Amino acid sequence: MNIPKSVEIIEVSPRDGLQNEPKPISTEQKKELISRLANLGFSRIEATSFVHPKWVPQMADAEEIANFCNGLGITFIALTPNIKAVQRAIEVKVPQIAVFIGASAAFNKKNINKTTDESLDECEEIFKKAKEHDIFVRAYVSMAFTCPYQGEVTFEEVQHVCQRFVDLAADEIVIADTNGYANPRMVYDRFSRLRDLYPTAVFAGHFHDTRRMALVNTLAAMQVGIDKFDSSMGGLGGCPYSPGALGNAATEDLLLMLEEMGVETGLSYDQVKEVSPFAKSLSTRATYPGV
């Protein structure tokens, strides 16, 4: 089996896992979660999002969370959907930002009321501003396999977004199964073709577990050499603009699989499993049963 010797797990529960929770989560609870995750040894943690509180009230404390993360001395990621968000991130010295663009124009329009090309045009200024301040850019291709609004997403649509990200010098390109409807054959084929087209680009995988295929999709991506994956404690998360989509790949599941396969991660399954109940306690919708 052709798999990487080591894999980086990027923990996304503080942002992706909690942002859509209907009941407010206190800043202190978020800090506690981030502190526990930092102690586990995650190399990167997606901690917050610089979006307008009107749209995502759960992320209204972004500056305070960013300052807390800087105080811990960890490498953290913040979502920055527009140039104003990037400016806010710069002011509090965020080391890495994430930008999301839907390969599906229908999804992109539903999500941020812009076409894919309009969002790509806006990215030019975002990338330029980030690079001026030596900020690492994670560029997400959302709905990279299927879309609840348009159905199948073609490879050409995904490549169109990837090409712009490559031209703009993204540090990392994340291919995301945002609604959790990908299957291993689709994943293997899509990542294989992207790696052939862009051999020097750094790719990562982001899989949702709507149909309980996040792990097998991860394994399919590993088969073509992908060695960076997002996951969320307790499988928390989900996309509000993807009806029926469940949470992210559960960190516990992913880590257990990798440990059993002898793949190095720098993390301990037993230690991660101990923190999972606290993460799930912050959610009113957690359904992940645990392993």
C-alpha positions in Angstrom: 0.0 0.0 0.0 1.4 3.4 -1.0 0.9 5.7 1.9 2.9 8.5 3.5 5.2 7.7 6.5 3.8 10.6 8.4 0.6 12.8 8.2 -0.2 16.2 9.6 -3.6 16.5 11.3 -4.9 20.1 11.3 -7.5 20.5 14.1 -10.4 22.6 13.1 -12.9 22.2 15.9 -12.6 25.7 17.5 -13.7 27.4 14.3 -15.2 24.9 11.8 -16.5 22.8 14.6 -18.2 25.5 16.7 -19.1 28.4 14.4 -22.6 27.2 13.5 -23.7 26.2 17.0 -27.1 27.8 17.7 -26.4 28.6 21.4 -23.6 31.0 22.4 -20.3 29.4 23.5 -18.3 31.6 25.9 -14.9 32.9 25.0 -13.5 31.2 28.1 -14.8 27.8 26.9 -13.2 28.3 23.5 -9.9 29.2 25.2 -10.1 26.1 27.3 -10.6 24.0 24.2 -7.8 25.6 22.4 -5.5 25.3 25.4 -6.3 21.6 25.7 -5.7 21.1 22.0 -2.3 22.9 22.2 -1.2 20.6 25.0 -2.0 17.6 22.8 0.7 18.8 20.3 -1.3 19.7 17.2 1.0 21.5 14.8 -1.8 23.8 13.6 -5.2 24.7 15.0 -8.0 26.5 13.1 -9.0 28.8 16.0 -11.4 31.5 14.8 -12.9 33.5 11.9 -12.9 37.2 11.1 -16.4 37.4 9.8 -19.0 40.0 10.7 -20.8 39.1 13.9 -24.1 39.7 12.2 -23.5 36.6 10.0 -21.6 34.4 12.5 -22.2 35.6 16.0 -20.3 32.6 17.4 -17.0 34.2 16.1 -17.6 37.7 17.5 -14.6 37.2 19.8 -12.0 36.6 17.0 -9.5 39.3 18.2 -9.5 38.0 21.8 -9.1 34.4 20.6 -6.3 35.4 18.3 -4.5 37.2 21.1 -4.9 34.2 23.4 -3.4 31.9 20.7 -0.5 34.2 20.3 0.0 34.1 24.0 0.2 30.3 23.9 2.8 30.5 21.2 0.9 28.2 18.8 0.5 28.2 15.1 -3.1 29.0 14.4 -5.3 29.6 11.5 -8.2 32.1 11.1 -10.8 32.3 8.3 -10.7 35.6 6.4 -13.4 35.8 3.8 -12.7 39.3 2.6 -10.1 42.1 2.7 -11.5 43.7 5.8 -11.2 40.3 7.6 -7.5 40.1 6.4 -6.8 43.5 7.8 -8.3 42.5 11.2 -6.1 39.4 11.1 -3.0 41.4 10.4 -3.7 43.8 13.3 -3.6 40.9 15.8 -0.7 39.0 14.1 -2.5 36.0 12.8 0.2 33.6 11.3 -2.0 31.7 8.9 -5.3 32.6 7.1 -7.8 30.5 5.3 -9.8 31.6 2.2 -12.7 29.5 0.9 -14.0 29.6 -2.7 -16.6 27.2 -4.0 -15.8 25.3 -7.2 -19.6 25.2 -7.6 -20.7 28.6 -8.6 -24.2 27.8 -7.3 -22.8 27.1 -3.8 -20.5 30.1 -3.8 -23.5 32.3 -4.7 -25.6 30.8 -1.9 -22.8 31.0 0.6 -21.4 34.5 0.0 -23.6 35.9 -2.7 -20.8 36.0 -5.3 -20.0 33.9 -8.3 -16.8 31.8 -8.2 -15.0 34.2 -10.5 -16.0 37.2 -8.5 -14.6 35.6 -5.4 -11.4 34.6 -7.3 -11.0 38.3 -8.4 -11.3 39.4 -4.7 -8.7 36.8 -3.7 -6.0 38.7 -5.6 -6.1 41.6 -3.1 -6.5 39.2 -0.2 -3.4 37.2 -1.2 -1.4 40.3 -1.9 -2.1 41.8 1.5 -1.3 38.6 3.3 2.0 38.1 1.5 3.0 41.7 2.3 2.8 40.7 6.0 4.4 37.2 5.5 1.1 35.4 6.4 0.7 31.8 5.3 -2.3 31.3 3.0 -4.5 28.2 3.1 -6.7 28.3 0.0 -9.8 26.1 0.1 -11.7 24.7 -2.9 -15.1 24.1 -1.3 -17.6 21.7 -2.9 -14.8 20.1 -4.8 -16.7 16.9 -5.6 -20.5 17.4 -5.5 -22.9 20.2 -4.6 -26.4 20.2 -3.1 -27.4 22.9 -5.5 -25.9 21.9 -8.8 -25.2 18.2 -8.3 -21.9 17.0 -9.8 -18.9 19.3 -9.7 -16.7 18.7 -12.7 -12.9 18.4 -12.5 -12.6 21.4 -14.8 -14.5 23.5 -12.2 -12.1 22.4 -9.5 -9.0 23.0 -11.7 -10.3 26.5 -12.6 -10.1 27.5 -8.9 -6.8 25.6 -8.3 -5.2 27.3 -11.2 -5.9 30.8 -9.8 -4.7 29.7 -6.4 -1.5 28.5 -7.9 -1.1 31.7 -9.9 -1.6 33.7 -6.7 1.0 31.6 -4.9 -1.2 29.9 -2.3 1.0 28.2 0.3 -1.4 25.3 0.6 -4.5 24.2 -1.4 -7.2 22.4 0.5 -9.6 20.2 -1.5 -12.8 20.0 0.4 -15.7 17.6 0.3 -17.9 20.2 2.0 -21.2 18.2 1.9 -19.6 14.8 2.5 -20.8 13.1 -0.7 -17.5 12.2 -2.2 -16.4 8.6 -2.6 -12.9 7.0 -2.7 -12.7 6.7 -6.4 -13.6 10.3 -6.9 -11.1 11.4 -4.3 -8.3 9.3 -5.8 -9.0 10.5 -9.3 -9.3 14.1 -8.4 -6.2 14.3 -6.3 -4.2 12.3 -8.8 -5.0 14.6 -11.6 -4.3 17.7 -9.5 -0.9 16.5 -8.4 0.0 15.7 -12.0 -1.0 19.2 -13.1 0.6 21.0 -10.2 3.5 18.9 -9.0 5.0 21.6 -6.8 1.7 22.7 -5.1 1.0 21.5 -1.6 -2.4 19.9 -1.3 -4.5 18.9 1.8 -7.8 17.1 2.3 -10.9 18.2 4.1 -13.6 15.6 4.4 -17.0 15.7 6.0 -18.6 12.5 7.3 -22.2 12.8 6.0 -22.2 9.3 4.6 -19.6 7.9 6.9 -16.9 7.9 4.2 -14.5 10.5 5.6 -11.9 7.9 6.6 -12.0 5.9 3.4 -11.8 9.1 1.4 -8.8 10.1 3.5 -7.1 6.8 2.8 -7.8 7.3 -1.0 -6.1 10.7 -0.8 -3.2 9.2 1.1 -2.7 6.6 -1.7 -1.6 9.4 -4.0 0.6 11.0 -1.5 -1.6 13.6 0.3 -0.3 13.9 3.8 -2.2 16.8 5.3 -5.8 16.5 6.5 -8.3 18.6 8.5 -10.3 17.0 11.2 -12.4 18.0 14.2 -12.7 16.7 17.7 -15.8 14.6 18.1 -16.6 15.1 14.4 -18.0 18.6 15.2 -18.9 21.0 12.5 -20.9 21.2 9.3 -21.8 23.7 6.6 -24.9 25.8 7.1 -25.3 26.2 3.3 -25.1 22.4 2.6 -28.5 20.9 3.8 -28.1 17.6 5.6 -24.3 17.7 5.7 -22.9 16.3 9.0 -19.6 17.2 10.7 -16.0 16.9 9.8 -13.9 13.8 9.9 -13.5 13.0 13.6 -10.0 13.5 14.9 -10.3 10.4 17.1 -11.2 8.2 14.2 -8.5 9.6 11.9 -5.8 9.3 14.5 -6.8 5.8 15.5 -6.7 4.6 11.9 -3.3 6.2 11.3 -1.8 4.8 14.6 -3.0 1.3 13.6 -1.4 1.7 10.2 1.9 2.8 11.7 1.7 6.4 10.3 3.4 9.0 12.4 1.4 12.1 13.5 3.1 13.4 16.6 -0.1 12.9 18.5 -1.4 10.2 20.9 -4.8 8.7 20.3 -5.2 8.0 24.1 -4.6 11.6 25.0 -6.8 13.0 22.2 -9.6 10.7 23.3 -9.5 12.2 26.8 -10.1 15.7 25.4 -12.9 14.7 23.0 -15.7 14.7 25.7 -15.0 18.4 26.5 -15.1 19.4 22.9 -18.4 17.6 22.4 -19.8 19.2 25.6 -19.7 22.6 23.8 -22.0 21.4 21.1 -25.8 21.0 21.3 -25.7 18.9 18.1 -22.9 16.5 18.7 -23.9 13.0 17.4 -20.5 11.4 17.0 -20.5 8.2 19.1 -16.8 7.9 19.7 -14.4 5.0 19.1 
